[in-house]
Amino acid sequence: MMRYLSRNLGYFVCANIVLSLLILNWREVSLHLPFRRPPTNLPALNRPISPGVNVELLSGPETETISQFVFTTIPGRAVVHGFTMLDKLYLKNGTLYILTTEHEKFPQREHLLSKPINVGPGIDTTPTKENLDFVSPRDAPEVLGDYALHIPGFTVILYDGPQFMTHYYHWWGEIILGFWRVYNALREDVAAEVLPRPNRFLLPNVAPGKWRDRAGVDAPLMRAAFPDTLIEEQDYWEDLAKLGTTVVFERVMLVSRASAHRHPLGSVWYKMIAGAMAVGVPEGYWNPIRSTLVQNVVGYLPVPPGSSESSISQGGRGELPIVTYISRQGGGRRLITSDHDRLVESLEALDKEGICKFRIVQMEKLNVKQQIEVVAESTIIVGVHGNGLTHQLWMPPSPRSAVFEIFYPNDFTFDYEMLARNMGHKHYGVWNDTFETYGKGDYHKGVHFSDQFHGSAIPVYGPAVAQKIRERLVDPIED
């Protein structure tokens, strides 16, 4: 009997030892699993980035770890002031951390992000370590702890307050366009025709709903362009902070307006995407966004004559190019009434002559679907400087596509000229009966705002505009 009990007691002790070892091993795996998680199907590179930024080969292979923590890296050449791609970006208690042994090879903190406060004269937006800090592998266990919540996929962190987000042009023409342009610098590195869409946009400094524009355009168009992408706001960021643990984002695009303006070109063009223009991207990089949005909003892809795309258009549409005049006569900044009337008459004459089909619209009187359809069918857009010209984002590029932007004489700003360059449209600045346009690599010198820039008596000579449009649609296409 004693032999039986002794033998079974031995089995019991051995079994408990084995079970204890298994439990300890499981705890060890669960402790470090978030830092060892393999990447999802995203382009993962560790190559030198664009010239002019002091970033070389930032780490070894993607799986390289020190004390179980994966280095933060910049993939490929997707980096410029205010728009920075980062793989393995850490977050704890509201502070972002870059894990590296080579702090000096990353962009400066103020080129990565800025304080998320309203900008203005005399306002210091220089970030501090509370916004973003660099941590070495030696200090990582103390700063970050020994485990993390893993956020998979691609997150676009818009690290600003809502000041400029609530505006159609600033949201789509700078924030989204800038992010997509810099992101597409990866396409040549990974030989991809189309890059994966973000899994989420994260607005950590914006209360729920406060990023939406007054016209109610931005949010619906985001749903159409990024139907599978979440839009998370300040409460999401706060939820992560309440957990009290480290979070590691698998891939991030960090976007910051004030940081973007710190680029040398920011003082030349005075636009958030000025620096992004120095990032080389494939021609037509915006087409996937435009096509997805138009298809989802309108239900088909209009193909104006001479369009650079091939698709099935609706029956009979687009036999002649469509010229759309976006009128602002119901708003503050507008044409002299008699000049507006003569412009309409001159453009109607082109229609009667069979040069084009002419339409005049006031966007504020159309619903979102109608607005998108109007510009998606157009070859040329005409209008006074204003938000309506942001709609050129949805006009298909072609050898004859163009934007005619009417200014008060001698005034100029780059908002819609820069959009036209990104879209592949020819831009004409219109000063009454004088036109200014530039080719690749050539730009207007400086900006100018007179007292009449936002005035209600902007002049334009309609017959001259009509003649220039005639030339654009009829004359042989220049290279």
Wavefront OBJ file of the C-alpha trace (Angstrom):
o trace
v 0.000 0.000 0.000
v 2.817 2.376 0.961
v 4.633 1.586 -2.303
v 1.431 2.412 -4.248
v 0.953 5.770 -2.448
v 4.618 6.710 -2.857
v 4.556 5.959 -6.578
v 1.352 7.972 -7.164
v 2.621 10.817 -5.014
v 5.681 10.947 -7.254
v 3.468 11.093 -10.349
v 1.445 13.892 -8.747
v 4.544 15.959 -7.900
v 5.980 15.513 -11.406
v 2.678 16.471 -12.985
v 2.505 19.634 -10.894
v 6.062 20.579 -11.824
v 5.307 20.130 -15.533
v 2.067 22.100 -15.191
v 3.885 24.918 -13.374
v 6.512 25.111 -16.085
v 3.814 25.268 -18.766
v 2.045 28.074 -16.936
v 5.272 30.035 -16.531
v 6.121 29.540 -20.192
v 2.632 30.640 -21.249
v 2.923 33.764 -19.108
v 6.280 34.551 -20.684
v 4.848 34.179 -24.220
v 1.788 36.293 -23.483
v 3.997 38.912 -21.859
v 6.033 39.569 -24.992
v 3.744 38.444 -27.763
v 2.627 41.969 -28.760
v 6.243 42.916 -29.476
v 6.909 39.755 -31.481
v 3.733 39.802 -33.531
v 4.604 39.414 -37.231
v 3.612 42.302 -39.503
v 0.451 42.129 -41.600
v 0.575 42.342 -45.389
v 2.041 45.843 -45.555
v 5.108 47.068 -47.446
v 7.889 46.844 -44.856
v 11.154 48.508 -45.833
v 14.260 49.789 -44.149
v 15.919 51.765 -46.925
v 17.494 55.212 -47.122
v 14.879 57.921 -47.548
v 14.750 61.051 -49.665
v 17.771 63.361 -49.889
v 17.857 66.348 -47.579
v 16.605 64.469 -44.524
v 19.198 63.058 -42.148
v 17.851 59.527 -42.036
v 19.927 56.565 -43.152
v 19.365 52.857 -42.646
v 17.500 53.034 -39.348
v 17.628 49.406 -38.258
v 18.208 45.878 -39.365
v 15.493 43.414 -40.343
v 11.902 44.042 -39.298
v 12.135 41.276 -36.689
v 15.257 42.628 -34.977
v 14.627 43.212 -31.262
v 16.557 44.400 -28.258
v 15.087 43.400 -24.876
v 12.025 42.181 -26.780
v 11.235 45.672 -28.176
v 11.098 46.226 -31.937
v 12.864 49.304 -33.290
v 10.857 52.137 -34.801
v 11.738 52.627 -38.482
v 10.844 54.857 -41.410
v 9.833 52.744 -44.404
v 11.295 53.742 -47.749
v 11.183 57.424 -48.675
v 7.784 58.251 -47.176
v 8.882 61.195 -45.053
v 8.791 64.970 -45.238
v 8.094 67.706 -42.691
v 4.638 67.120 -41.221
v 3.997 63.845 -43.077
v 6.044 60.945 -41.695
v 5.615 57.189 -42.107
v 6.733 55.190 -39.072
v 6.676 51.465 -38.404
v 6.316 50.453 -34.746
v 5.389 53.732 -33.090
v 4.738 53.459 -29.356
v 2.204 55.275 -27.181
v 1.879 55.447 -23.431
v -0.185 57.823 -21.288
v -0.719 60.159 -24.231
v 2.951 60.418 -25.250
v 4.291 58.963 -28.489
v 7.656 57.182 -28.383
v 10.196 56.344 -31.071
v 12.366 53.392 -30.050
v 15.827 53.740 -31.544
v 19.533 53.580 -30.857
v 20.119 56.383 -33.376
v 18.019 59.350 -32.319
v 20.031 61.747 -34.499
v 19.105 59.899 -37.687
v 15.393 60.603 -37.323
v 13.795 63.917 -38.302
v 13.784 66.507 -35.559
v 10.844 66.376 -33.178
v 9.374 69.638 -34.515
v 9.445 68.208 -38.046
v 7.439 65.186 -36.905
v 4.687 66.946 -34.990
v 3.775 70.158 -33.178
v 1.722 71.123 -30.179
v -1.928 70.485 -31.128
v -3.067 74.052 -30.489
v -4.565 76.767 -32.665
v -1.877 78.455 -34.734
v -1.543 82.187 -35.180
v 0.897 85.114 -34.877
v 3.126 84.739 -31.846
v 1.877 81.245 -30.980
v 4.658 78.779 -30.155
v 3.782 75.314 -31.446
v 7.182 73.754 -30.696
v 6.519 70.251 -29.351
v 7.914 68.895 -26.099
v 8.810 65.453 -24.813
v 5.240 65.179 -23.564
v 4.107 65.081 -27.195
v 6.813 62.787 -28.555
v 10.008 61.400 -27.118
v 12.843 59.142 -28.194
v 13.609 56.117 -26.059
v 16.581 53.762 -26.172
v 16.286 49.981 -25.818
v 18.107 50.260 -22.496
v 15.417 52.592 -21.107
v 12.478 50.936 -22.836
v 11.549 48.517 -20.010
v 11.356 51.383 -17.529
v 9.509 53.772 -19.859
v 7.293 51.374 -21.787
v 7.029 48.413 -19.449
v 7.319 44.842 -20.645
v 4.170 44.333 -22.674
v 1.948 46.300 -25.070
v -1.414 46.385 -26.739
v -0.787 45.831 -30.454
v -2.765 47.996 -32.947
v -2.504 46.176 -36.274
v -2.539 47.607 -39.764
v -2.042 51.205 -40.917
v -3.117 54.192 -38.802
v -3.092 57.819 -40.005
v -2.672 60.026 -36.930
v -3.821 63.592 -37.601
v -2.073 65.213 -34.672
v -3.751 68.641 -34.935
v -6.685 70.341 -33.317
v -9.814 71.036 -35.369
v -8.840 74.612 -36.372
v -8.226 73.873 -40.060
v -9.980 70.513 -40.320
v -13.435 72.065 -40.588
v -12.840 73.356 -44.112
v -13.299 71.451 -47.359
v -10.075 72.669 -48.980
v -7.858 72.268 -45.915
v -9.193 68.789 -45.153
v -9.153 67.296 -48.653
v -6.701 69.545 -50.485
v -4.003 69.528 -47.814
v -4.453 66.898 -45.082
v -5.759 63.972 -47.160
v -3.979 64.881 -50.396
v -0.686 65.436 -48.550
v -0.905 62.165 -46.653
v -1.766 60.213 -49.813
v 1.029 61.821 -51.827
v 3.750 61.052 -49.275
v 2.357 57.557 -48.685
v 2.565 56.877 -52.417
v 6.305 57.433 -52.318
v 6.316 53.773 -51.241
v 4.822 52.549 -54.509
v 8.108 52.474 -56.377
v 9.820 50.816 -53.424
v 7.362 47.916 -53.304
v 6.451 47.825 -57.024
v 2.747 48.157 -56.169
v 0.107 49.679 -58.435
v -2.147 50.484 -55.484
v -1.193 50.675 -51.820
v -3.439 49.367 -49.030
v -5.891 51.915 -47.643
v -5.518 52.938 -43.997
v -7.287 50.858 -41.382
v -8.123 53.955 -39.391
v -7.774 57.729 -39.181
v -7.061 58.812 -35.613
v -7.748 62.386 -34.445
v -6.421 62.375 -30.865
v -6.934 66.099 -30.268
v -10.417 66.521 -31.721
v -13.622 66.004 -29.748
v -16.216 63.747 -31.396
v -17.734 65.371 -34.478
v -15.697 68.588 -34.230
v -13.653 67.897 -37.377
v -16.707 68.112 -39.652
v -17.107 71.085 -41.987
v -20.085 73.422 -41.871
v -21.176 72.474 -45.399
v -21.354 68.810 -44.396
v -19.171 67.592 -47.259
v -15.968 66.234 -45.714
v -17.367 63.351 -43.671
v -19.682 61.869 -46.334
v -16.862 61.971 -48.892
v -14.523 60.246 -46.433
v -17.025 57.392 -46.150
v -17.112 57.119 -49.939
v -13.347 57.313 -50.514
v -12.388 55.080 -47.563
v -15.423 52.831 -46.982
v -13.482 50.272 -44.934
v -11.591 52.800 -42.824
v -12.547 53.819 -39.295
v -12.434 57.441 -38.137
v -11.501 57.529 -34.465
v -11.506 60.700 -32.369
v -10.281 61.994 -29.014
v -12.267 59.471 -26.971
v -10.387 56.594 -28.647
v -7.054 58.156 -27.631
v -8.344 58.697 -24.101
v -9.531 55.094 -23.891
v -6.027 53.891 -24.722
v -4.551 56.181 -22.062
v -6.949 54.861 -19.416
v -5.625 51.358 -19.954
v -2.331 52.506 -18.463
v -0.369 50.229 -20.746
v 1.869 50.759 -23.737
v 0.325 50.674 -27.190
v 2.328 49.879 -30.307
v 0.999 50.947 -33.712
v 2.163 48.632 -36.475
v 2.346 51.367 -39.120
v 1.601 55.079 -38.811
v 1.482 58.181 -40.959
v 2.010 61.069 -38.537
v 0.486 64.300 -39.884
v 0.994 67.770 -38.403
v 0.123 71.096 -40.043
v 2.557 73.361 -38.176
v 5.381 70.873 -38.743
v 4.595 70.761 -42.464
v 4.841 74.546 -42.666
v 8.366 74.337 -41.226
v 9.604 72.871 -44.512
v 11.727 75.360 -46.524
v 9.081 75.376 -49.271
v 6.495 76.395 -46.677
v 7.805 79.951 -46.877
v 7.675 79.854 -50.678
v 4.151 78.544 -51.324
v 2.620 79.010 -47.854
v 0.674 75.761 -48.073
v 0.665 72.722 -45.799
v 1.494 70.417 -48.726
v 4.375 72.571 -49.989
v 7.028 70.187 -48.667
v 5.095 67.162 -49.908
v 5.516 68.505 -53.443
v 9.215 67.659 -53.144
v 8.387 63.971 -52.632
v 8.480 62.048 -55.909
v 5.355 60.020 -56.662
v 4.046 58.078 -59.677
v 1.880 59.964 -62.141
v -1.815 59.492 -61.459
v -1.224 58.585 -57.815
v -4.541 60.244 -56.820
v -6.645 58.287 -59.325
v -7.502 55.386 -56.957
v -9.013 57.799 -54.427
v -10.927 59.791 -57.041
v -12.227 56.704 -58.826
v -13.369 55.031 -55.613
v -15.140 58.133 -54.369
v -16.867 58.969 -57.659
v -17.950 55.367 -58.212
v -19.372 55.100 -54.705
v -21.157 58.475 -54.793
v -22.400 58.657 -58.390
v -22.641 54.957 -59.234
v -20.473 55.126 -62.359
v -17.270 56.720 -63.633
v -17.951 59.486 -66.153
v -15.379 59.594 -68.957
v -15.136 63.040 -70.580
v -13.728 63.188 -74.136
v -9.965 62.824 -74.151
v -9.903 61.499 -70.608
v -6.774 59.629 -69.641
v -8.911 56.758 -68.359
v -10.916 54.051 -70.090
v -14.209 52.953 -68.633
v -17.835 52.490 -69.580
v -19.677 55.796 -69.294
v -23.409 56.259 -69.185
v -25.056 56.175 -72.584
v -24.518 59.293 -74.673
v -22.775 61.365 -71.993
v -19.559 63.210 -72.718
v -19.864 63.544 -76.529
v -18.612 67.113 -76.131
v -16.377 68.329 -73.315
v -18.284 69.980 -70.488
v -17.271 73.400 -69.188
v -18.654 74.073 -65.704
v -18.778 77.557 -64.229
v -19.026 77.396 -60.426
v -20.771 80.650 -59.551
v -20.207 82.453 -56.248
v -22.727 85.206 -56.929
v -24.685 84.179 -53.865
v -21.663 84.556 -51.570
v -19.350 87.242 -50.284
v -16.407 86.896 -52.689
v -17.955 87.321 -56.137
v -17.765 88.949 -59.544
v -19.123 92.330 -60.567
v -22.693 91.460 -61.563
v -22.378 92.755 -65.131
v -19.089 90.879 -65.595
v -20.691 87.700 -64.327
v -23.526 88.098 -66.827
v -21.126 88.675 -69.720
v -19.008 85.668 -68.708
v -22.090 83.458 -68.803
v -23.074 84.837 -72.219
v -19.580 84.214 -73.598
v -19.499 80.617 -72.344
v -23.016 79.966 -73.632
v -21.792 81.112 -77.057
v -19.198 78.312 -77.006
v -22.020 75.873 -76.322
v -24.088 77.164 -79.230
v -21.046 76.959 -81.475
v -20.593 73.286 -80.632
v -17.227 73.721 -78.901
v -18.473 72.362 -75.587
v -21.457 71.853 -73.353
v -21.771 74.640 -70.817
v -23.203 74.449 -67.311
v -23.452 77.000 -64.526
v -23.938 75.763 -60.957
v -24.012 77.040 -57.401
v -22.625 74.217 -55.308
v -24.433 75.253 -52.143
v -27.735 74.534 -53.910
v -26.768 70.972 -54.877
v -26.640 67.865 -52.716
v -23.371 65.972 -52.322
v -24.114 63.487 -55.100
v -25.017 66.243 -57.561
v -21.860 68.202 -56.729
v -19.601 65.227 -57.378
v -21.395 64.235 -60.576
v -21.121 67.747 -62.010
v -17.346 67.926 -61.671
v -16.752 64.258 -62.514
v -18.326 64.902 -65.925
v -16.396 68.129 -66.526
v -13.249 68.822 -68.529
v -12.860 72.467 -67.515
v -13.902 74.255 -64.317
v -14.195 78.047 -64.089
v -14.708 79.994 -60.889
v -13.691 82.765 -58.549
v -11.064 81.704 -55.994
v -12.957 79.698 -53.390
v -13.874 76.368 -51.885
v -15.791 75.181 -54.930
v -12.538 74.794 -56.851
v -11.550 72.037 -54.412
v -13.979 69.911 -56.423
v -11.315 69.608 -59.126
v -10.125 66.644 -57.026
v -12.963 64.655 -58.609
v -12.518 65.862 -62.214
v -10.711 63.276 -64.366
v -7.319 64.393 -65.679
v -6.846 64.642 -69.432
v -4.616 66.511 -71.889
v -7.293 69.243 -72.018
v -8.555 69.334 -68.433
v -8.093 72.753 -66.858
v -9.041 75.015 -63.973
v -9.628 78.738 -64.571
v -9.295 80.532 -61.228
v -10.456 84.163 -61.211
v -8.615 86.543 -58.840
v -8.875 90.231 -58.177
v -6.149 91.666 -60.494
v -2.584 90.995 -59.278
v -3.724 88.877 -56.314
v -2.516 85.295 -56.125
v -2.372 82.318 -53.798
v -1.366 78.725 -54.479
v -4.339 76.791 -53.050
v -5.929 75.573 -56.265
v -2.887 75.925 -58.486
v -1.165 73.329 -56.318
v -4.220 71.058 -56.450
v -4.245 71.309 -60.245
v -0.589 70.239 -60.414
v -1.328 67.182 -58.291
v -4.387 66.263 -60.330
v -2.832 66.716 -63.760
v -5.004 69.713 -64.745
v -3.714 72.885 -66.393
v -4.204 75.884 -64.097
v -4.898 79.401 -65.347
v -4.835 82.374 -63.013
v -7.286 84.922 -64.437
v -6.801 88.645 -63.796
v -9.712 90.273 -65.661
v -8.495 89.751 -69.276
v -4.973 88.519 -68.449
v -3.929 84.900 -67.881
v -1.031 83.328 -66.057
v -0.094 79.668 -66.269
v 3.039 77.676 -65.536
v 4.559 74.391 -66.633
v 6.283 71.705 -64.599
v 9.028 73.087 -62.399
v 7.948 76.702 -62.935
v 5.831 78.668 -60.472
v 4.344 82.059 -59.762
v 6.617 84.152 -57.550
v 5.080 84.823 -54.156
v 1.540 85.407 -52.935
v -0.453 88.630 -52.792
v -3.692 89.588 -51.042
v -5.128 93.019 -51.721
v -7.980 94.609 -49.780
v -10.283 93.392 -52.562
v -9.178 89.744 -52.482
v -12.388 88.746 -50.682
v -14.415 91.535 -52.252
v -17.773 91.533 -54.009
v -16.612 93.439 -57.105
v -14.030 91.203 -58.769
v -13.713 92.015 -62.483
v -13.431 89.531 -65.347
v -13.661 89.951 -69.107
v -15.875 87.093 -70.248
v -14.953 87.069 -73.970
v -11.249 86.661 -73.099
v -12.008 83.682 -70.821
v -14.150 82.091 -73.522
v -11.408 82.529 -76.106
v -8.796 80.935 -73.853
v -11.150 77.998 -73.241
v -11.717 77.664 -76.980
v -7.960 77.421 -77.489
v -7.672 74.856 -74.721
v -10.341 72.638 -76.274
v -9.583 73.089 -79.982
v -5.916 73.899 -80.520
v -3.354 71.088 -80.865
v -2.281 69.711 -77.521
v 1.104 70.930 -76.381
v 3.517 68.577 -74.655
l 1 2 3 4 5 6 7 8 9 10 11 12 13 14 15 16 17 18 19 20 21 22 23 24 25 26 27 28 29 30 31 32 33 34 35 36 37 38 39 40 41 42 43 44 45 46 47 48 49 50 51 52 53 54 55 56 57 58 59 60 61 62 63 64 65 66 67 68 69 70 71 72 73 74 75 76 77 78 79 80 81 82 83 84 85 86 87 88 89 90 91 92 93 94 95 96 97 98 99 100 101 102 103 104 105 106 107 108 109 110 111 112 113 114 115 116 117 118 119 120 121 122 123 124 125 126 127 128 129 130 131 132 133 134 135 136 137 138 139 140 141 142 143 144 145 146 147 148 149 150 151 152 153 154 155 156 157 158 159 160 161 162 163 164 165 166 167 168 169 170 171 172 173 174 175 176 177 178 179 180 181 182 183 184 185 186 187 188 189 190 191 192 193 194 195 196 197 198 199 200 201 202 203 204 205 206 207 208 209 210 211 212 213 214 215 216 217 218 219 220 221 222 223 224 225 226 227 228 229 230 231 232 233 234 235 236 237 238 239 240 241 242 243 244 245 246 247 248 249 250 251 252 253 254 255 256 257 258 259 260 261 262 263 264 265 266 267 268 269 270 271 272 273 274 275 276 277 278 279 280 281 282 283 284 285 286 287 288 289 290 291 292 293 294 295 296 297 298 299 300 301 302 303 304 305 306 307 308 309 310 311 312 313 314 315 316 317 318 319 320 321 322 323 324 325 326 327 328 329 330 331 332 333 334 335 336 337 338 339 340 341 342 343 344 345 346 347 348 349 350 351 352 353 354 355 356 357 358 359 360 361 362 363 364 365 366 367 368 369 370 371 372 373 374 375 376 377 378 379 380 381 382 383 384 385 386 387 388 389 390 391 392 393 394 395 396 397 398 399 400 401 402 403 404 405 406 407 408 409 410 411 412 413 414 415 416 417 418 419 420 421 422 423 424 425 426 427 428 429 430 431 432 433 434 435 436 437 438 439 440 441 442 443 444 445 446 447 448 449 450 451 452 453 454 455 456 457 458 459 460 461 462 463 464 465 466 467 468 469 470 471 472 473 474 475 476 477 478 479
